[in-house]
């Protein structure tokens, strides 16, 4: 394994100019080029020499190189077809990288990664964070760890504790334990975004905190609970689940949850009880 200090610096602006490209704002393209930040992310992934790493959104390949010198293989999935020539040129000295053109949310993971226990590294727009995690962890093969570079505020929301949980936090925490591995200033990117970022590490549980057979119900319940954030759970669940307020009240009371509370105050255990009771009530009705 080569040391990180053997990896040459990458000038994103120069590479873009060479290939007559511009960063595509619609794809959230801000290319990380700070050596220290790149090394921090690679170390946060805790890559072993036999590991396979799935990188989502490699861009110009700045981080891909750091992953390559640590892993057995890197599978880099890039959505932007225009950037592929530049990406492949940058990665010429790294033969253990396989570039795949496609949308990760449209790809069947098992067709590009043929083993479980792989790692994921991604620099993705925050609005698809939970969708990417669900897509990865509901596939036939799932990673043991993911390191996602997202907006700092989003990373903090995902790592929130009970009392300040959001739909996004629950969507991630049901699958794994999140933590912030590093904070990355906007100046580390080209072009520099308007906000700072963070490297979010998610250590994936062997099994979700909600049984797999009940996950669909879990997501339906939390979406209903957060559908009207300023309203009480009694009213938001009633509207979101299309049930009478009295039925929502009975469900919450049965789970020992005050029906006047709001969704963000519930813990994962309380949501789990609600899922179990709601699931049971639907089975009785059937």
Secondary structure in CASP SS format (residue, H / E / C, confidence):
PFRMAT SS
TARGET T0000
AUTHOR 0000-0000-0000
METHOD secondary structure of the structure
MODEL  1
X C 1.00
X C 1.00
X C 1.00
X H 1.00
X H 1.00
X H 1.00
X C 1.00
X C 1.00
X C 1.00
X C 1.00
X C 1.00
X H 1.00
X H 1.00
X H 1.00
X H 1.00
X H 1.00
X H 1.00
X H 1.00
X C 1.00
X C 1.00
X C 1.00
X C 1.00
X C 1.00
X C 1.00
X H 1.00
X H 1.00
X H 1.00
X C 1.00
X C 1.00
X C 1.00
X E 1.00
X E 1.00
X C 1.00
X C 1.00
X H 1.00
X H 1.00
X H 1.00
X H 1.00
X H 1.00
X H 1.00
X H 1.00
X H 1.00
X H 1.00
X H 1.00
X C 1.00
X C 1.00
X C 1.00
X C 1.00
X C 1.00
X C 1.00
X C 1.00
X E 1.00
X E 1.00
X E 1.00
X E 1.00
X E 1.00
X C 1.00
X C 1.00
X C 1.00
X C 1.00
X C 1.00
X H 1.00
X H 1.00
X H 1.00
X H 1.00
X H 1.00
X H 1.00
X H 1.00
X C 1.00
X C 1.00
X C 1.00
X C 1.00
X E 1.00
X E 1.00
X E 1.00
X E 1.00
X E 1.00
X E 1.00
X C 1.00
X C 1.00
X H 1.00
X H 1.00
X H 1.00
X H 1.00
X H 1.00
X H 1.00
X H 1.00
X H 1.00
X H 1.00
X H 1.00
X C 1.00
X C 1.00
X C 1.00
X C 1.00
X C 1.00
X C 1.00
X E 1.00
X E 1.00
X E 1.00
X E 1.00
X E 1.00
X C 1.00
X C 1.00
X C 1.00
X C 1.00
X C 1.00
X C 1.00
X C 1.00
X H 1.00
X H 1.00
X H 1.00
X C 1.00
X C 1.00
X C 1.00
X C 1.00
X C 1.00
X C 1.00
X C 1.00
X E 1.00
X E 1.00
X E 1.00
X E 1.00
X E 1.00
X C 1.00
X C 1.00
X H 1.00
X H 1.00
X H 1.00
X H 1.00
X H 1.00
X H 1.00
X H 1.00
X H 1.00
X H 1.00
X H 1.00
X H 1.00
X H 1.00
X C 1.00
X C 1.00
X C 1.00
X C 1.00
X C 1.00
X C 1.00
X C 1.00
X E 1.00
X E 1.00
X E 1.00
X E 1.00
X E 1.00
X E 1.00
X E 1.00
X H 1.00
X H 1.00
X H 1.00
X H 1.00
X H 1.00
X H 1.00
X H 1.00
X C 1.00
X C 1.00
X C 1.00
X C 1.00
X C 1.00
X C 1.00
X C 1.00
X C 1.00
X H 1.00
X H 1.00
X H 1.00
X H 1.00
X H 1.00
X H 1.00
X H 1.00
X C 1.00
X C 1.00
X E 1.00
X E 1.00
X E 1.00
X E 1.00
X E 1.00
X E 1.00
X E 1.00
X E 1.00
X E 1.00
X C 1.00
X H 1.00
X H 1.00
X H 1.00
X E 1.00
X E 1.00
X C 1.00
X C 1.00
X C 1.00
X C 1.00
X C 1.00
X C 1.00
X E 1.00
X E 1.00
X E 1.00
X E 1.00
X E 1.00
X E 1.00
X E 1.00
X E 1.00
X C 1.00
X C 1.00
X C 1.00
X C 1.00
X C 1.00
X C 1.00
X C 1.00
X H 1.00
X H 1.00
X H 1.00
X H 1.00
X H 1.00
X H 1.00
X H 1.00
X H 1.00
X H 1.00
X H 1.00
X H 1.00
X H 1.00
X H 1.00
X H 1.00
X C 1.00
X C 1.00
X C 1.00
X C 1.00
X C 1.00
X C 1.00
X C 1.00
X H 1.00
X H 1.00
X H 1.00
X H 1.00
X H 1.00
X H 1.00
X H 1.00
X H 1.00
X H 1.00
X C 1.00
X C 1.00
X C 1.00
X H 1.00
X H 1.00
X H 1.00
X H 1.00
X H 1.00
X H 1.00
X H 1.00
X H 1.00
X H 1.00
X H 1.00
X C 1.00
X C 1.00
X C 1.00
X C 1.00
X C 1.00
X C 1.00
X C 1.00
X C 1.00
X H 1.00
X H 1.00
X H 1.00
X C 1.00
X C 1.00
X H 1.00
X H 1.00
X H 1.00
X H 1.00
X H 1.00
X H 1.00
X H 1.00
X H 1.00
X H 1.00
X H 1.00
X H 1.00
X H 1.00
X H 1.00
X H 1.00
X H 1.00
X H 1.00
X H 1.00
X H 1.00
X C 1.00
END
